[in-house]
Structure formats: structure tokens, C-alpha cells
Amino acid sequence: MNKVGCLVCGYQEITVLDEFNETTFEICGCCGCEAGYSYDQRTSQEDLEKLRDYWSIDNNFKFWRGEAPKNWNPIRQMKDSGIDVSKYENF
């Protein structure tokens, strides 16, 4: 598990693991998932996909905390983080 970047949406402005490799319980400003509560080191890819599907209800991705950054593209964000976006690319 990477120390930086949300496993659900790929947003890079979150630290998910501290210096002891423990989850930070930081809430992602993009999808609203909490590292250590919504997911942790033992979360399966299937469960991460369920969280991702919930975030993208009807493929209408919402930026959880305030306004989305200018030119924000959730598909590109996930793809740049190594997340498989094949099921979302047609929307």
C-alpha cells in the first residue's frame, strides 16, 4: 500500500500511512473515504471497487470537499494512480 494517494479515487493530496505504516484515518477530500476506516492494508481490490462504485454513483463523480479543482478529471486521476478505469472510461 502506498503511503500517499487514496486507494479509492487516486487523489494524491492524502497521506494514508504514517511513518510506522499505520493508517492515518485521514479523510480523502475527493471521494470522502477514510484511510483506516473505509479501507486499510487488508482491503481487497473487490472492496475498493465497491467503494469506487459508490463514489461514482451513476458515473456522476462528486468532489467530496468543496469545489473540484479546475479541469479536474476523475478518470485521469484514477488512471494516473494506476487504478483500472476500464469500466468508467465510456462515461
Secondary structure, DSSP 8 states (H G I E B T S, - for coil): --SBS-TTT--SS-B-B-TTS-B---B-TTT--BBTTTB-TT--HHHHHHHHHHHTGGG----SSSS--TT--HHHHHHHTT---TTTTT-
